[in-house]
C-alpha cells in the first residue's frame, strides 16, 4: 500500500497457482494433525472459492465455505469438518508464517472465518485451505499499513449493486488488472428478486428467498461468477449490505410491503438473510448475527493516511418518509443514536489525513423536480434531512471527509454542501456514488441523458453524472485523492472492453471534487 504499485503481484499469484498442482501443493503442506483419519467428503468442497477481508496492520480475515452442491443447500454431511489453513509470504508456500485448523460447522453452512493475527503490516500474503484431502485454490491478500505510518499510497476500488439477472460481472476483470489494495463493497451483493425468463442470467430457485437455505443458494449462485470469484481471491474486501440482501427498501424490521409480509414472518426472513450474509462474507466474529440483528458498522485504519468508517443505513433507520414535510422531520434517523454517536466521535477524534465514510445511500441532494420546488428519493439521505444536515455540519471540523456510496446504479459525483437548501452554502466534503457492477444492464445512454440532464441546473453540486456499468478507483495520497471512473462497454456478454470515463481529484485541505 505504500510506495509505487507493483505490476507483477497478480501475475505472480496466477503463476504460483498454476505451478502448484494438487499433488505438488499437497507435498508442501505440513498438516496440523498428521496421521489423523479423515472421513471422506464429497468432491468439490471448495467450489465457492476463497476470500479475505477487513485488513488490520497485523491481521486479516480468511474465508471459504465448503459446498460441493452449492445451489442445493451446500451438499455437505451434517457434521463439523476440520479445515486446515495456511498463510505464507510466497505463493509457493515455502515461507508459511501462520497455520491452524478451523471448524466448519453445519449451523453456519460449513463456512470458515479465520481471523489471523501476528502478521506484518503493509505486506502481501498468500493463503489456502484443506479439508478431507482436498485443496482450495490459492488466494492473495494484504494487511493494512502500520498504525503510525503517515505516507505512502492506498489504492481503493469502490463497488456495489451486482444483479445476476441484469448481466455478467465484467467490471471485476478490469478491477483485477488495476490491482487495488482493498475493495470497498457498499451494498446489494445479491438481489432477492425471483427468476425472470427474459434475464441475461436467470436467478436460481422459484421465487424470492425467504428461508436460510434459499438465501444460501442465492449467495452461492452469485459467488459462482468467475470475475467476482477471481477478485475475491486477489484482494481483501470490506463489505456492508444495503436492502437487496434482504428485501427492497426495507427499514429496520419493516418490509417494503408490510401489508404482504407479516411482522413475524419478516423477522424470520431477516434472521435467515443476515445469517446467510455472514456465512458468505469475509468478516470477523463481531458480525455473527444475533437472530434478526447483525453488527456491521465498524472502523478500519490505514495508518494515518486514511480512516474508513463503514456504515449500516438499514437496520437502525426510521421507516421512510412519504412527503417533503416528513423528510424534514427531525425525529427521523438513518443511523440510530448509537451508530450516530460512534460515527461523530470517530470523525471528531480521527488522526487520519483522509476520513472516508462508506454509506450505502446517497448523501448529496437529488432534486428530481425540474424548475421550482423540490422532489426527493425518500429512501436516500434526502429522506432524513435533519440528521444529514447535522452530519454535514460536523464535516466542517473534519479533516478531508469523503463519502463512498452505492445504490443508484449511476455514477453521481458531487460536492457536499453545508445546506443544500442554500446553493451558496459552503462545500464541506465530496461524495462518489459508484455506478453498479451490473444492475440496470447496458442502459440506453440517450434515454438516460434525456431523463437526467434537465435536472442538472437544479443540482449544481453534481460534478459528474453517467449511466455506464463499472466501478470507481481511488489512489489516495497525503496531498490528494486521484479518482478514476472505470467503465465497461457491456455486461450482456462474459467479456467486455474497459476504459476510463473520467478522472477527478480531491485536493487535501480543499473540500469538494474537481474534474481533471
N, C-alpha and C positions, 0 to 999 in steps of 0.2 A: 504494500500500500504506500510505501514511501519510495521516493526516487522515481526513475523512469520506469515505464511499463515494460515488462518482458514479453516479446512477441512469441516466445517459444514455449510458454507454460502449458498451453493446451496441447500443442504438438507432442510435447514430452509425455503427457499423460496418455494420449492416444497410442503413441509408440509403445509405451510401457505396457499398456493393457493388451496390445496385440501380441507382444513378445511373450507375455506371461500366459501361456495357455493353461488350462485347468491342471494338467499334470505338473508343469513347471512350477506353477503357483503353489500347489499342494506341497511340493518338496521344500519350498521356502517357509512354509507355515510351521510355526512351532506351537503345537496345540497346548492349551492350558490344562487339559485333562488327558494326557497321553495314556493309552490303554483302555480308556472307557469305551463301553459298548453302546453305540447309539442305535435306537430303533429307527428303521427306515422311514423316510419321509417321501411324499410324492415328488416326482421330478418337477423342476422349475420353480422352486420356492422363492427365488429372488427375481421373479418376473417383473415386479414393480420397481426394481432398481434401487438406487441408494441416493441419499441426500444429506446435506448438512445445513446448520443454521445457527442464528444468534451468536455470532462470534464475540468472544471476550479476548482480552490480551493474553490470557493463559488457558483459554478453553474454547470448546466448540461442541455443538450437539451433532451426533451422528445418527442417521435414521435409516431404517429399512422396515419392510413388512413382509412376512412370509405369507405368500398367497399363490399357490400353484394353480388355482382355479379362480382368478381374481374377480370375474364378473358373476360368479355364483357363490358369493359369501366368503370366498377365500380358499376353500378346499383343504384346509388343514385339519389334522386329527384334533380331537377335543382334549388336548393335554398341553402342559407347559413344555416348551422346547428351549434348550440352552443354545444360545447363539454366540459364537466366539467373534471377537472383533480385534482388529489391529489398526494402528495409525503409525505412519512412518514418515521419515524425512525424504524418501525417494520412492519413485513409482514402482521399483522392483522389490521393495520391502527388505532391503539389505540393512536398513537403519531403522528398525522398529523402535519407537520410543514409548509407546503405551500399548498394552493389550489387556484383554479381560474377557469375561463371559457375562452376557446379559440374558435375561429370561423373557422369551416371547410367550405371553400368556393369552389364552383364549378370550379372557374378559376384555382385552384391548386389541382384539383382532389379530393377535400374533405380531403386533407392531413392536419395534425396538427403538428406544430413545436412549442413547448413551451420552451422558454429559461428561465429556473428557476434560480433565483439568491437568495442570502441570506442564502445559505446552509453552513454547516460546512465543513472544508477541511478534506480530507482523511477519509471520512465517507461513510458507506454503507446506501443506501436508497431504499425504495420500492415505486412504483408508479402505477397508474391505471387511466383509463378514463371511462366516462359515457356519453352516447348520446341516446336520445329517450327512456330512461328507460333501456337501455342495458349496461351491464358492460363489459369492456375489461378484459383480463387476467391480472394478476399482473406481473409487471416487477421489476427487481432489477438493481441498478446502483451504481456508486461510484464516488465521487468527487476526484479531484487531491489534492496532499499534499499542505500545506501552502507554500506561495512563499518563505519564509525564511528558510524552513526546509531543512536540508542537509543530513540526514541519511536515514535509513530505506531501504526498498526494493521495487522495482517495477517489476511486472510480466507482460510482454507484449507478446501477440500472434501475429504473422505475417501471413496474409492470402492473397490469390489472386487467380484469374483465376478459376472460378467455372462455368463450362459449363454443363448446364442442360442435354444436349443430350449425353454427354460423361459418365455420371454416377451420382450416388447419392452423396450428400454432407456429406458423413460419417465422414470425419475428424472432423467436428464440434462436434460430440458426444464425442470424446475424449477431444477436447479443453474445452468443458464444464466441464468435470471432472477435468481438470487441473486448473480451476478457475482463469483465468487471470484478472488482474486489468483493462486492456484495450486491445481491439483488433484493430490492425492497418491493414486496408484492402487497398492494393495498386493498385487495378485495375482489370478490367474485371469481374465486378459484374454480368453482364449479357453478353450473346453473341447474336449478331444480325443476325446470320445465320438463314436461313429458316428451316422448319421442314424436318427431314430425316426419311424415313420409316424404316431404319435399326438402328436407335439410341436406346440407352438404355432407354431413356425417350424422347418423341417427343416434340419438340417445338410447342407451340400454333400457331395459325394463318396459313396463306397460303404462306408466303414468308418472306423476311426481313422487319422489321418495318421501316416505314418512317414517319408516322403521329404520333401525340401526343397520340391518342387512342391506336395505335399499340404498342408504347413503354410502355404505361401504362400496357397493357395486358401482355407484356413480363416480366416487373418487378413483376407484381402480380404473375405470374407463379413461378418465382424464389423465391419469398417470401413465397410461399406455401410449400417449402421444410421444413420438420419438424425439422431437425437438425439445419438448419440455423435460423429458427424462434426461437428455444429454446436458441440459443447462443445470438441472438439479445436481448432476454428478460432477459438475465442474466449478461451482461457486456456492458459497453459503447464501441461503435465503433468510430474510427477515420478513415474516408474514403477519398479516392480520386479515380479518374477514369483514365483508360487508353484508348485504342482505341475501344474495342468491345462494350462499352456502346453507341457508335455511329456507327463506320464503321472501318473495319480493316485497320490499318496503316495510318489513316488519319493524316494530318498535318495542324493545323490551320483551314482554311476554304477550304483546298484542299483535296478531297477524294482520296482514293486509286486508283480509276479508273476514272479520270476526263473526259475521252472520253465517259463514260457511264452515268455520273452524272453531269448535267449542274450545273454551279456555283449557280444560284438562287435556284435550287432545293436542292442542298446540304446545303445551308444556312438555308433553311426551315427545312431540316432534323436535322441539328444541334440544331435549336431552339426547336424542339419537343423533341429531345433526352435530352438536358440539363434540360428542364422543368420537364420531367418525372424522371430524376435522382434526382433533388431537391425534388420532391414530395415523393420519396421513401427512402430518406436518413435522418438520424438524424443530421442535420447540421443547423447552425444559419442563420438568415436573411441575413447575408453578402453574402450568396450563392444563394439568389434569382436571377434567370437568368435575364439578360437584352437582350432579343432576342437571337442571336446566341453566347452569351458570358455569362460565369459564373465564379465567383471568387472562386477558390478552394484552391490556395496556402495560407497557414496560419501557425501559430506557436502556439504550446501548451507547457506549462511549467509544469513540475512535480517536484516542489520545486527547489532546487539547485542540485538535483540529475541528472535530465535529461531534456533537451530541445528537442522537436520534431518539425522539420521543414518539413512540408508536401508540396511536390512539385506538379506542374502541368506541365507535359512534353509533352502535346499535343497541347494546344491552342496557344502557343506563338512560337512554333518551326518553323524553316525554313523547306521547303519541303526536303525530304530525298535526300541525295546524291545518285549517281548511279555509282560512281567509287572511287578508292582509292584516287585519287587526290582530288575529290570533298569532301571526308570525312575529308580531312585535310584543307579545305578552312576556313580561319579564319573569314569569314563573316557569316558562318552558326551558328545558335543559336538553342539550345534546350529550353532554358528558356525564352528568350526575355530579353531586357535590364532591365526593371523594376523588374521582378522577380529575375534576377541575382543579382542586387544591393541589393534587400531585403534579399536574402539568404546570400550573403557575409557579409553584415552588421550584420545579426543575428549571424553568426558564429564568427565574429571578436569580438563582444561585449557580447558574451554569458557568464553568470555567472555560467553555469551548469558544473557539472563534466563530463557528457556524452552529446555529441551533435549528435543526431540521425537525419538522413535525410531519409524521405520516398520518394523514387524515383521509379516510375513505371517501368523504363527501366534500364537494367543492365549497371553499370558504369565501372566495370573492363573489360579489353580487352578479347574478344573471337576471337582468331586467328583460323579460320576454315581450314587454309591451312596446311596440314601435310608437314613438311620439310621447304625448303626455300620459302621465300615470305610470304605475308600476305593476308588474305581474311576475311572480316568482315560482320556482320549484319549491314546494314546502318540505320536501324530503331532504333538501340540502341545507347548508348553514343559513341560507336565506329564510328558512322557516323557523330559525332560532336566533333572531337578530340581537336580542338583548345580550345573550351570552356571547355571541360572536363579537359584538361591538366592544364588550368589556375585555375580551381576549385581545382584540386588536389594539386597545389602549395599552395593554401590557407590553405589546410588541415595541412600543416606543422606547422601553427601557431594556430591551433585549439585544444582545449582540447578533446582528445578521440573521434574523428569522427567515426561514424559507419553508414553505408548506409544499409537501409532495402528496398528490391526490389522484384518485381514480374516478370510477363510477360513470362518467359522462359518455364514454365511447368516442370522445373527441379530444383533440389537443386544444386546451384552453389555457393560455399562459397570461398571467395578469399581475399588475401591481396590486398590492393590498393597501386599502385606504383606511385611514383612521375612522372615517364616517362616509359610507357610500351614499348617504343622502346628500352629501355636500361634495360635488366633484372637485372642489378646490382644496379639500382637506389633505393633510399630509400623507405621503406614501410611507408606510411603516414596514413593508416587507414585500416578498414575492411569492407567487404560487404557480406551480407547474401541475396542471391537470393532464396526466398522461392519457394518451389515446388507448384504445383497447388492443389486446393481442389479437382477438378475432371477432369480438362482439359487434354486431351490425354488418359483418361481412364486408364485401367490396362496395362501398357506398357510391351512389350517383353523385359525383362531385358538383355538377351543375345544379342539381336539386338542392344539395346542401348549401351552396352559395346563395341560391335564391331564398332559402329559408332564413339563413343566419346573417348575411351581410347587412340587410336593412336594420338589424338590431345593434350594429356596432356603434352608431352615433349615440345610442342610449347607454352604452357601456364603454366609456372612453378609457377605462383602466385595462381593457383587453389589449394585449400586445400581439397575440398570435392565435388564430382560430383555424383549425384544419380537421378533416374527417378521414384521413388515411389511417390504416392499421399500423401498429408498431409499438414503440416504447421510447422513453427518454433516457439519455445517458449524460451523466454529470462527472466532470473532472473537478474535484474540489481541492483547492489550494488555499493558503492563508490570504492571498491577495484577491481571490475571486473564485467564482464557480463558472466554468465554461460548460454550457449545456448544448446538446445536440438532440434534435428530434429525428429519430431514425424510423423510417417507414419502409413498407414493402409494397410491391406493385399488386399483389394478390394474396388472399388467404383461401381462395377457392381451389387451389392445387397444392400438392405437398411441397413444392419448391417455389421460391419467389426471388425476385431481384430486389435487394435493399438499396437505400440511398439516404442521404442526409437532406431532410426537407428544410431545416433551418438551424442556425446557430444563434445562441443567445448568451448573454453574460450578466451575472450579478456581481457587482463590484463590492468588495468588503468596505463597510462603512457608508455605503450609499444605498439606501433601501430602494427596492424596485428592480426591474429586469429590463434589459435592452437587447434588441436585435443587433447582430453584428454581421 
